[in-house]
């Protein structure tokens, strides 16, 4: 019996027809393991994971392998995106035992959930031998197996948390820039060698710095990624990472979190200097998000698969012949030159991933060619989509789309951000607590983790700054109160799970960035923004304490603290607060509001309301019109300079020199 048919996770549903007797994570699996006196086999992955598909086809769809699994184990399938807490504790064990990690993750555990043997992908023959070996050890050498599990749990539980340091200073951030410069690939952009992941959080920090060195690292990397194969030159949006050091060949899966983070970064890059590639990539990525990732309920799906028709990248790659067939001989040859498509190819089987090596002289021709190729590509078999809505990643998308819509005067993008926020508010919130995932408008029972609360709060505060709708300000404050009350570790940091969450063998806590901002740094950013809008000392002090880890990482491991560094720069800059008072739909107030949102100021917060509603947000309280006209107040920590009534004066107040 396969028990996954009623799962809400698309990843689990991919395994619903396996001959393996899969169970979802839950107490019934542990009880069954105890009743049968057999170990648990816990398999962790996600729907867009290429090697998860490979292991599924080789082993989990194989009757002989499934028979071994069913006879000797209770088999548990876990979607790491639904249960990041389960993934985190077993990934810690896997990395401790093997020195590396990845997905699919394969964990053998006692009926109490204590891991005693771990790994990642195993080819079928090796996996079958492993199943027999682990089963034999369980039957014939049980004390050693149990002892191994106890030692692992004890070591992981006793492992000291990353120490915290003082609040970051200007010297801290300078050391981080020097550390990043030491790993920077000046010729190709990015940091380190292959594989190269888009360093979204680090780029946000570098854009917030004012030094020429930081700006150069950001701009070289952003331009290289925009021209490379990691960026979809036809449809917009970024792949998960590049398998090479030159951003040529991607691992083709597209993740919501990467694109939300990069959308915000490219928008900020344009805001800082008006770069044409920044505008193009930002708008194309935003349009891709709305076109291909939006769910009928208004949220955003988690991922697009790397594979289609059983082959990785097949949907995206081209040959010179394919270009000629789609465009005709003349345009086909021109497109091959523009996009770097050769007879030899840069990918598999003589195919090429498109790159935009240089900007062609004929922009109109490029637009026509791209439109024609995209239309042809749309007739191909599309990669699968994981349409699960993850709260944290939708929070990142809300922030990015709201800011992009405001900066480029695209109210449709702001509306898309608002629709996603409504879904989070009405479906994911239950009794003031956040649920991590939903599908088809129905929330799962998976409790929100720290990053969910923090990223949703961040998104709602960004949406408030753009729209002035106090609903989002209030809801963000409620989520941040839960963080302070339920996630604090008592030493200035935060656990990744709430104090009333399901108890695992270890309470996960990792303050460092990975593919997304760490929950702790994301919480620090949202707490800081809320403090800037409210004057709350409690929120400001909690944000500063959470940034103590940045001081430990900067100068040595800055690539794992990008979001914390970005938040620290905002804290050191104030952050700057702009309170705009003026009637709704008033042209003067609208102009001041837009000028504030266009300001290239790290961590800037903006509040707007008419006089009669100014008391709804503390930053606005007591602010009034000037001579009957809309006015803007520029403040730091609630200390404001004289109000201004013109866009020119507001820009002067917000200039870097001030």
N, C-alpha and C positions, 0 to 999 in steps of 0.2 A: 504494500500500500504506500503510495506516495502522497504525502500530506501537504503538498505545496500548492495545490490547485486553487485554494482560497486565499493565497497570499496577496498582499497589496504591492509587493515589490516586483517590478518587471524582471529583475535578475532571478529571483526565486521562481517566478513563473516560467522562465526559460528552462528550468530543471523539473517542471511538473510532470513531464512524461518520461523521465529517466527510470530505468529499472531499479535504481537505488531507492531504498526506503528512507527518503529524506524526511526530516522533521525541521520545523522552524525552531529558532532559539527559544527556550522556555523551560519552565520547571518540569514539564512532562517528559522532556528528553532526559533530564538528570534522573528523574524517578525511574524511567525505563532502563537506563544504564545500571542503576543500583539493583533493580529487580532482576535483570539478566546477568548481573555481575560481569559486565564487559566495559571496555573503555568507550569514550566518546571519540568520534572522528568529526572534527569541526572544520568545515571548508568555507573559507571567507573570500569573497570576490565582489565584483560589481558588473553591471550589464554591459558596459562598453569596453571591458577588459579583454584584449585579444587573446592572451594566454589562458585566461579563464575558459574561453570558448574552445581552445585547443585541448585542454585537459578534459573538458566536458565531452567533446567528440571522441577522444581517445579512450577515456576510462569510464566516465559516468554513464555514457550511452552503451557501454559494452556489457553484455549479459554476464560474462565470466567474472569481470572485475566487480560488477554490482553484487554478484552472488557472494564473493569474498567479503565485501563491505557489509552486507546484510547479515551474514552469519556471525561475524566476529565483532561488530561495532554497532553502536547507535549513532546514526549519521545525521549531522546537523548542518544545514545550509544557512549562511549569514550573509546578508547584503551589508557590506561595510558602510554604505552610504546611509542606510537606515539605522545601523547600530555602530556608530563610530567609537563608542565606549568599548564594546566587545572587541572590535578590531584593534583598538589601541593597546589593550592589555595583552592580547595574544601576539600582536606585532612586537611589543616589547620583549616578550619571551622568545619569539623567533629570532629577533636580532641578537639577543643575548646568547642564544644557543648556537646560531649558525654564522653570526657576523654580518648578516645581510637580511633583507626582507623584500617583500613584493607580493603580488597577487597573480594567481590564486594562492592563498595561504592555507597550508594544510597543518592541522594541529591535532595531535593525539593527546587526550586528557583523561584524567580519572573521572569517575562518576560525580565527584565534587567540583569538577571543572579545572583542576590543577593540571597544567600542561606538563608532559614529560618527554615528548618528542615533537619536533616541528620541522617544517620545510615550506617550500613554495610549490612550484610546478614540478611534477614528476612524470616522465614518460610512462606509458602504460606498463611495460614489462617491469621497469624498476618499481613502479607503484604497487604492482601485484606482489613482488618480492617483499616490499616494505610492509604491506598488509599482513602477510604471513609472519614476518619477523616480529612485528609489534605484538600480534596476537600470541605468538609463541612465548615471547617474553612475559606477557601478562599472565599466561597460564603457568609458566614454569619458573619464573623469577620475579614473582610479584613484589617481594620486599624491596628489590633493587629499583623496580619501576616506581613504586610509591615513594621511595627515598629520593629518587631523582625529581619527582614532582614536588615534593616538599622543599627540596633544596632550591629549586627554581623560584618557587613562590616566596620563600624566605629572602632570597637574594634580591628579587625585584621589589619586595615590600620594604626592605631595609635600605635599598639604594637611595642615597640622599637626593633630595630635590635640587634642582639647579639653584645655587645660592643667589640671593638678591643683593644688589649694591645700592649706592646712593642714587638720588634723582639725577638723571642725565644732565650734563652741562654742555656748553659750547665745545669744550675740550673733548667730551665724549663723542660728539657728532663729528668733530674733525678727525678723531682717531678712526672712526668708522669709514669716513671717505678715504683715508689713506689705506685702510685694510682692503676696501673694495677695489681701489686702484691697483693693488698688488695682484689681484685675481682677474683683472679686466683684460679682455681680449680686444686690444685696440684695433686690430685689423678687421675683425668680423663681428664685434659687438658681443655682449653677454659676458659671462664670468665662467672661467674654467674651460674644460674641453667637452668632448662628446660623452654622453648625450647632453643637449642644452635645453633647459627648461626656461620658459619666459619668466624673468625675474620681476614679476609685477610689483611686489611690495617694495623691493629695493629701488625700482625705478620711481615709484611714488616718493620715496625719501629723497632720491637724487634731484628730482624736479623741485622739491621744496627747499633744497639748499641753494644758496646764492653764489657758490663758487664756480669758476669757469671749469675746473676739473670735474665737478659733479655734473654740470650741465653737459659736458662733452660725453661722459660715459652714458648718460641717459639718451642723448640724441643719437649717438652712433648705434646704440642697441635698438632703439625704437625704429630707426630708419632701416636697419638691417633686417629686423623681423618683418617689417611692412613689405619689404621687397622679396623676402624669402618664401620658400615653399611651406613654411609653418603657417603662413597666412594664406587663406583661400582667395586667390586673385580674381576669381569669378563671383563667388557668392558672399564673400566677407566672412569674418570670424577666424579664430585661431585654433590650430590643432594643439594637442596636449604638450608635445615637445618635439624637438628635432633630434633625429638619431645621430646626426653629424654635428660638427662644430660650426658649420657655415649656414645653418638654418635652411638647408636645401630639402631634405627628405623628412617629413614629419612622421610621428606615430599618429595616425590619421583621426583618432577619436577626438571629438570636440566636446569640451566640458563647459557647463554653464559658468562655473566659478572662474575659470581662466578668462573667459570672454567678458564677464562682468567686471573683473578687476582691470583687464587691459583696456576695455572701453573707457573706464574712468581715467586711466593713465593717459591714453591718447587724447582725450578731451582736455586734460590738464596740460598736456604738451602744447596743444594748439593755443590754449589760453595764455600760456607763458610767452609765446612768440609768434603765433600765427602761422605755424608751419603748414603748408598745403598737404603734405602726406598725412599729417596728424588729423586734419579735418576729414580727408577721404577715408582713412581707416576707421576713425571714430564713427562716422555716419554709416559706413557700410556695415560695420559690426553691429551697431544698434539696429539697423534695418534687418540684418540677418537674425538677430535675437527675436525680434517681433515676428518676422516672417516664418522662421523655422522652429523656434523653440517655445513659442507661446502656446499654452494649453487652452482648451475651450473655456476654462474657468477663470482665465486671466493671469495665471501663474506662469512660471517658466520651467520647462522640462530639464532634467538633470544632464543629459548627455546624448550625443549622436555616436553610434558605433563606428569603429574603425573599418569594419568589414562590410562588404555587400557581395552577394552571390558567393559567399565563402572565401573571398579574397580580400586581404587588407589593401585599402586604398583604391580599389577598382573604380569606385564612383568618381574619383578625382583626377586620374592620370590621363595623359594624352600621348599620341604619336604624331609625327609630321603628317602621315597619311590621314589620321583622324581629323586633324585640323583642316586639311584640304577638302575632305569630304563635307565637313561642316560649313566651310567658308568659301570654297572655291580656291583655285590655284593661287591667285594673287594675294588675297587676304590670308590664305592659309600659310603661305611662305612668310608673309610679313609677321603673322602671329607667332610662328615658330621662332623667328628671330627675336621678337620682343619678349616672349615668355621663356626663351632658353630651351626649346624643345628640339632635340636632335635625334638622328637615326639610332645612335647608341643608347640614348636615354640616360636619365639620372636615377631611375628607380629600377624595378624588376621587369624582365622580359622586354627590354627596349622601350619601356614607357617613361614618361617624364612627368614630374610634378612641376606645375607652372610657377615661374618666378618672374617678377617685374624688374629686370636687371637695370634698366634705365628708363626714364620718362621719355616716351616717344614724342617727336615734334607734333604729330597729328593727334591731339587729344580726342577729337571727334571720332576719328577712325578707331581709336582704342575703345571708346565707349560702345561703338556699334559692334565691334568684334566681341567684346566681353558679353554684350547682351545676346548675341547670336550663339556663342558657345554655351552660355548659361542655359539657353532654351534647349539646346541639344542635350546638355547634361541632365536636364530635368526629366528627360525620357529614359534615362538609365534607372536601374533598380537602386532605390535609395538605401543608405545604411539604416539600421534599426534605431529607434529613438526610445530612450528610457524616459517615459513621461511622468515619472515620479517627481513631485514638487518637494524640494528640500528647503526648509525654512531659512537656514543660514545663507544659502546661495541665492535664494530669491531676495533676501535682504541686500546682498551685494548688488544684485541687478536693479533693485529699486533705487539705490543710491546712484548707480552709474547712469541709468536712463533719466532720472530726474535732473541730474546735473547736465548731461548731454543735451537734453531737450531744452533746458534753460539757456545754455551757452549758445546753441545754434538756432534758437528760436523755432523749435519743433514741438509744438504743443501736443502732437500725437505721441511723442516719446514720453512726455510728462504724464500723459493719460495712461500709457502702458505701465509706467511706474506706479501710478495711483491704483490701477486695477489689481496689480500684484499685491500691493499693500492691503487692499480690501480683502483679498483672498486670505492673506496671512492673518488679518484681524478677525475675520468671520469664520474661518475654517480651522486655523491652526491654534487659536487661543481657546483654552478651555478652563474656565474658573480662574483666570489670571495666569495660568501656566501655559507654556508653549509646547506644542507637539511638533516633532521634527519633520514628519513627512505627511503628504497626502497624495491621493491619486483619484482622478475623476471626481474631484470635489469632496472626497471622503477622507478624513484624517485617520492616520494609523494610531496605534496606541503607543508608539515610540516617543518617549519623553525627550523634550528638547535638551540639548547639551549647551555648554557655555557659549560656543560659537553661534548657536542659533539665537540665543538671547542677545548677544552682543552685535552680531551682524544685522539682525532685524532692527534693533534699536538704532544702529548707525544709519540704516536705510531710511527709517521713518524720520529721523532728525534731518537728513538731507532733503527728504521730500517736504518736510515742514519749511525748511529754508527757502525752497523754490516756490511753494504754493501759499505759504502763510496759513495753512489749515491747521488749527490748533489740535484737532483730533490726533494727528500724528505725533505732535509734541507730547501730549498727555500719555499716549500709549507707550511711547519710548521710555518715558519716566517710570511707568509701571514695570516694564521689563527690566530696567536697570535696578529698581528696588529689589526685584527677585535675585538678580546677580549679587547684590550686596548682602542680602539676607541668607541666601542658600548656597552660594558657591565659594565664598571667601575661605581661605585656608588658615586665617589667623596670623599669617606672617607677611601680609602685604600682597600675596598672590591669590590665585583662584584655582580651584579644582575644575576639571572639565565636566564633572557631573554634579548634580545638586545633592545636598545632604540627605534627601529622601528618595534618591534614585535607587534602582536595583543594585544590590551589593554584588560586586564581582570580587575575584580573589585579590584585586588591587584597585584602589580608586585612582583613575587615570588623571594625570596632570602633566602637561607639556607646554611650557610657555614659549616655545620656539615656533617660528613660522615653518610651514611646509608648503603644500600646494596652495593653501589659503592662509590668511592671517591667523596666527594662534588665537585661541579664544581669549587668552589673557591680554594680548596686545589689542585685539578688537574691542574688548571691554574697556580698556584704558582709553581708546579713542572716543568711544561713545560716552563714557563717563565725563571726559574732558569737555566734549561739546555740550553736554547737558549742563555741566557746571557753568559754562560760558553763557548759557541762556538763562540760568536760574540764580547764579551766585552761590550755589550750594557748596560749602566748604567740605562737606562729607564726600561729595562726588569728586571734587578736585583732589582731595587728599588720597582717595582710593585710586584715582588714575595715576597720580605721581608714584604711589607705592608700587603699583603694578608695573611701572616702567623701570623699577630698580634692576630688573633682569637685563635690560638694555645695557646698563653700565658694565655688566659682567661680560656680555657677548661682544660689544663694540670693540674694535681693535683686533679681535681674534676670529670671531665667527659672525661677522656682521651680516652675511648673506642669510642667516637664519633669524634676523631681527629687523628686517626691512620695515614691517609695519610699525613696530615699536619705535624705530628711529624716526619714522614719519610723524608719529604722534608726539614724540619728544620734541621734534622741531616745532610743531604747532604749540606745544606747551611753553617752550622757550620764547616763542613769538607772541605769547599772550594766552590763548589765541586772540586775534582781533575779533571784536564783536561789532556788528552793525545793526542798529535799531532804526527802522524806517517807520515813520508815522505819517499816515495820509489816507485819504478815503480809498475804498475799493474802486478799481477801475479808473483811478485818477491818473492821467497821463504823466504828471510830474512825479507822483509816487512810483508809477511803473518804471519810469526812466531811472530813478534813483535805485530801485530794486535791481534792475538789470545791470546797472553799473557795478553794484556791489557783487553780484553773482559772477561778473566777468573779471573781478579783481584777482590777480595772481598773488594771493596771500595765504601762507600755510595754515590750514585748519580753520579758515575764516568761518564764522557762524553769522547767519543773517536772520533777523526777526522782523516781521512786518505786520501791522494791524492799523485800522482806523483808531482815532482817539478813544472812541467809546468802548473798544475792546482791548485797549492797551494793557489792561490789568491782567489779561489771561496768561501772559508770559512775563515773568519778572523783569527781563531785560528791557521790555517796553514800558514797564510801569513808571508813571510820572513823566514820560516823554510827551511833548506836545508839538503842535504846529508852530511854525515861526512866521509871524506876520500873516497868519491865515494860510500859509503854504505848507505843502508836504516837506518834511525835514528828515535828514539822516544824522544819526549820532554815532560816531566812531569811538569805541571804548576798548579798554583792556581791564579785565577783572572788575567790571562795573564802574570804572573810573572813565568818564567820557570827556572828550574835547567839545568845544563849542559846536552846536549843530550847524549843518550846511543845507542849502536848499537847491543847489545846482549840481549837475552831473560833473562839471569840471572841478568844482571844489571837492566833491566826494572822491574823485579820482586822485586829486592831489593829496587828500588825507590818507588814502590807501596806497600811495606809492611806496616802493621799497625804502626810499630815503627816510620816510617817517618812521 
